């Protein structure tokens, strides 16, 4: 009897252990199934969100400037590149004016070996324009008294080798002169005013200021101090070497004279285009030399 009861108790215990083990195995079998469901639910949420993510990325790309293709034409609103070649139809950039070239010369004037005065010449060249300013001051003294006085100032304006304006004021030992040259009534004429007297002259006229070698062979000249018209002939005497104030100059020697003998005779020496020496005879037949200082 006890043995039967014992057997029944053992059978009941075995069945309970079996049910527990069976539940554990079922749980183990169901565990992968629950994990799979969880993962699938997560992936489903991700798949739902993906279209919104792609839409956001597409919108951002549309707002950003796309990288230009190497062969793509430039955008109309794009700023020009620094290394881009100039367009054929692009307007030319204005060129800056050239810096002026300035030359300052001082000449000492000697009469029979004695200094009697000086002349300064200031030349300024810029592009096709040239301005020349001349100042001469002479004082000749005899026995401590001033026997002769000469003061002269002049301004010349040239453009493309053509005189366009001239103005001089002169005091020749008490006799004063005023010379003015300006545009004439027609393109081929200039207006010449000499001490208040007006006349029209060819535009080829030039003052016999002799600062440039080009003036030597000029066809039509007038005297800068008094406005008298001149008819000059020039003779080329060849090359000469001069030493002036210790400086060596390789010069070209010219002799010029007016058709009226003794009226406007000069010997001129040019180093390149510029005057470096001038010699003439005074009204008293004294020799007067102007040398570059």
Secondary structure, DSSP 4 states (H G I P E B T S, - for coil): -HHHHHHHHHHHHHHHHHHHHHHHHHHHHHHHHHHHHHHHHHHHHHHHHHHHHHHHHHHHHHHSPPPPPTTSPPPTTSPPPTTPPPPTTSPPPPPPPPPPEEEEEEEEEEETTEEEEEEEEEEEEETTEEEEEEEEEEEEEETTEEEEEEEEEEEEEEETTEEEEEEEEEEETTEEEEEEEEE-SSTTEEEEEETTEEEEEETT-EE----BHHHHT-SSEE-TTT--EE-EEEEEEEEEEEEETTEEEEEEEEEEEESSTTSS-EEEEEETTEEEEEEEE-TTS-EEEEEE-
